[in-house]
């Protein structure tokens, strides 16, 4: 449940962010970095596949935050792609449906 709550916060925080028109929004970067750390801590008691999927997703979202802070458009696109892949894997492992 904690993982889903954090993912909901990330969804709300990024809903109005445009990687195309405002790719280097520092507020988004700060929120993503914080939520990534929080996300990673939520899986401590879960089984190994869930911990791995949560860790991969947290790392990927952290990579998006880092790329925003670095103001590197090509790096940001790669990070966004990685976050989509990781999140898809997390949804499968945790049976999250949206």
C-alpha beads as a LAMMPS data file, in Angstrom:
LAMMPS data file: protein, C-alpha beads

98 atoms
97 bonds

1 atom types
1 bond types

-500.0 500.0 xlo xhi
-500.0 500.0 ylo yhi
-500.0 500.0 zlo zhi

Masses

1 110.0

Atoms # bond

1 1 1 0.000 0.000 0.000
2 1 1 2.837 2.404 0.778
3 1 1 4.326 1.879 -2.664
4 1 1 1.011 2.640 -4.345
5 1 1 0.541 5.781 -2.223
6 1 1 3.960 7.113 -3.204
7 1 1 3.302 6.308 -6.856
8 1 1 0.040 8.243 -6.583
9 1 1 1.961 11.241 -5.212
10 1 1 4.447 11.005 -8.086
11 1 1 1.554 10.864 -10.555
12 1 1 -0.075 13.955 -9.046
13 1 1 3.213 15.870 -8.840
14 1 1 4.168 15.139 -12.435
15 1 1 0.701 15.455 -13.998
16 1 1 1.251 19.046 -15.091
17 1 1 4.969 18.740 -15.792
18 1 1 5.953 18.788 -19.432
19 1 1 9.322 17.217 -20.269
20 1 1 8.910 18.808 -23.700
21 1 1 8.075 22.389 -22.758
22 1 1 9.450 22.647 -19.190
23 1 1 11.939 19.795 -18.925
24 1 1 14.105 21.265 -16.168
25 1 1 11.508 22.062 -13.506
26 1 1 13.544 22.062 -10.302
27 1 1 10.467 21.607 -8.079
28 1 1 9.637 18.390 -9.916
29 1 1 13.234 17.217 -9.559
30 1 1 13.219 17.815 -5.803
31 1 1 9.894 16.020 -5.353
32 1 1 10.954 13.071 -7.514
33 1 1 14.240 12.716 -5.648
34 1 1 12.460 12.729 -2.291
35 1 1 9.727 10.353 -3.404
36 1 1 12.301 7.998 -4.932
37 1 1 14.074 7.683 -1.589
38 1 1 10.742 7.169 0.153
39 1 1 9.682 4.581 -2.412
40 1 1 12.856 2.603 -1.925
41 1 1 12.305 2.435 1.844
42 1 1 8.780 1.019 1.452
43 1 1 9.834 -2.394 0.179
44 1 1 12.032 -3.423 3.095
45 1 1 9.674 -6.155 4.309
46 1 1 8.552 -7.390 0.893
47 1 1 9.710 -10.510 -0.920
48 1 1 12.735 -10.348 -3.204
49 1 1 10.966 -9.796 -6.569
50 1 1 8.983 -6.888 -5.108
51 1 1 12.070 -5.350 -3.474
52 1 1 13.943 -5.575 -6.775
53 1 1 11.096 -4.030 -8.769
54 1 1 10.632 -1.220 -6.244
55 1 1 14.381 -0.561 -6.139
56 1 1 14.585 -0.439 -9.943
57 1 1 11.662 1.973 -10.106
58 1 1 13.039 4.169 -7.339
59 1 1 16.425 4.261 -9.068
60 1 1 14.800 5.129 -12.386
61 1 1 12.711 7.958 -10.909
62 1 1 15.840 9.196 -9.132
63 1 1 17.573 9.193 -12.516
64 1 1 14.829 11.429 -13.896
65 1 1 15.351 13.832 -10.986
66 1 1 19.118 13.815 -11.557
67 1 1 18.713 14.477 -15.280
68 1 1 16.364 17.391 -14.598
69 1 1 18.857 18.890 -12.158
70 1 1 21.699 18.398 -14.643
71 1 1 19.659 20.107 -17.382
72 1 1 20.657 17.482 -19.938
73 1 1 17.806 16.877 -22.392
74 1 1 19.241 13.658 -23.921
75 1 1 19.925 12.254 -20.462
76 1 1 16.409 13.202 -19.367
77 1 1 14.824 11.317 -22.255
78 1 1 16.845 8.195 -21.462
79 1 1 15.879 8.489 -17.797
80 1 1 12.193 8.872 -18.648
81 1 1 12.377 5.805 -20.878
82 1 1 14.091 3.849 -18.095
83 1 1 11.448 4.961 -15.592
84 1 1 8.653 3.757 -17.876
85 1 1 10.321 0.373 -18.241
86 1 1 10.942 0.035 -14.507
87 1 1 7.425 1.147 -13.615
88 1 1 5.939 -1.367 -16.055
89 1 1 7.919 -4.106 -14.333
90 1 1 6.772 -2.898 -10.928
91 1 1 3.138 -2.945 -12.010
92 1 1 3.497 -6.568 -13.114
93 1 1 5.254 -7.736 -9.953
94 1 1 2.924 -5.846 -7.591
95 1 1 -0.193 -6.442 -9.692
96 1 1 -0.905 -2.713 -9.894
97 1 1 -3.659 -1.756 -12.294
98 1 1 -4.429 1.788 -13.373

Bonds

1 1 1 2
2 1 2 3
3 1 3 4
4 1 4 5
5 1 5 6
6 1 6 7
7 1 7 8
8 1 8 9
9 1 9 10
10 1 10 11
11 1 11 12
12 1 12 13
13 1 13 14
14 1 14 15
15 1 15 16
16 1 16 17
17 1 17 18
18 1 18 19
19 1 19 20
20 1 20 21
21 1 21 22
22 1 22 23
23 1 23 24
24 1 24 25
25 1 25 26
26 1 26 27
27 1 27 28
28 1 28 29
29 1 29 30
30 1 30 31
31 1 31 32
32 1 32 33
33 1 33 34
34 1 34 35
35 1 35 36
36 1 36 37
37 1 37 38
38 1 38 39
39 1 39 40
40 1 40 41
41 1 41 42
42 1 42 43
43 1 43 44
44 1 44 45
45 1 45 46
46 1 46 47
47 1 47 48
48 1 48 49
49 1 49 50
50 1 50 51
51 1 51 52
52 1 52 53
53 1 53 54
54 1 54 55
55 1 55 56
56 1 56 57
57 1 57 58
58 1 58 59
59 1 59 60
60 1 60 61
61 1 61 62
62 1 62 63
63 1 63 64
64 1 64 65
65 1 65 66
66 1 66 67
67 1 67 68
68 1 68 69
69 1 69 70
70 1 70 71
71 1 71 72
72 1 72 73
73 1 73 74
74 1 74 75
75 1 75 76
76 1 76 77
77 1 77 78
78 1 78 79
79 1 79 80
80 1 80 81
81 1 81 82
82 1 82 83
83 1 83 84
84 1 84 85
85 1 85 86
86 1 86 87
87 1 87 88
88 1 88 89
89 1 89 90
90 1 90 91
91 1 91 92
92 1 92 93
93 1 93 94
94 1 94 95
95 1 95 96
96 1 96 97
97 1 97 98
